Amino acid sequence: LMTEGPGYAGVIDLMNDSYPFGQWVVVTVVSKPGVGGVRLRVNGREQQVRDRPETRIVFDELNVGARFWSNDPGIPPYLRGFLRGGVSQVLLYDRALESQDIELVEKFLQENLTIGEPTPIR
């Protein structure tokens, strides 16, 4: 699982754990400028961190499950790839939540938003 934005350097997979295909998971990303400013949690377990440049993030476009990039300097970045899976909800906050708030949100999602068995993807 990667997080990307203006000024990010290189491709970094932040996910340590693996999960069976078809299993619902709660993914939490906290992003604030600085060293180790981007943190990933999956099902309440800390994964990896990455640095975030001191840039402002503008949410005029958000891509979940795809990448917006190009390795060719002659071709501007474009949306490519896809998530072969499902996304139930995306929650955005106007600030980086503190640890206790993150734990409350994750607990609520895990206890109250039971989706049942995922539909197989063909």
C-alpha angles and dihedrals in degrees: 000000000000134000117202139177144141111321096012111139122217136341114294124178105212096189118100100170127064128214132199115267110263096028117126114234135183109234119195124188121184115192128188131144119273145049109333088001095142113068129180126205125180119194089345095307119121113240124177135318134218134193120260121207119239091262131125117246115223116196099211086124132017123185119197116188097007140069131240105207150105130203091200114088088207093057120064117230115279138180113273140160127029144227112252093209144053136283117206101183141352117205120193126189129193092234140031106272119232119245095261092051091049091052091051093050093046092048091050092050094047094047104036108029099060105164099184125223113350118244110252113252115230 
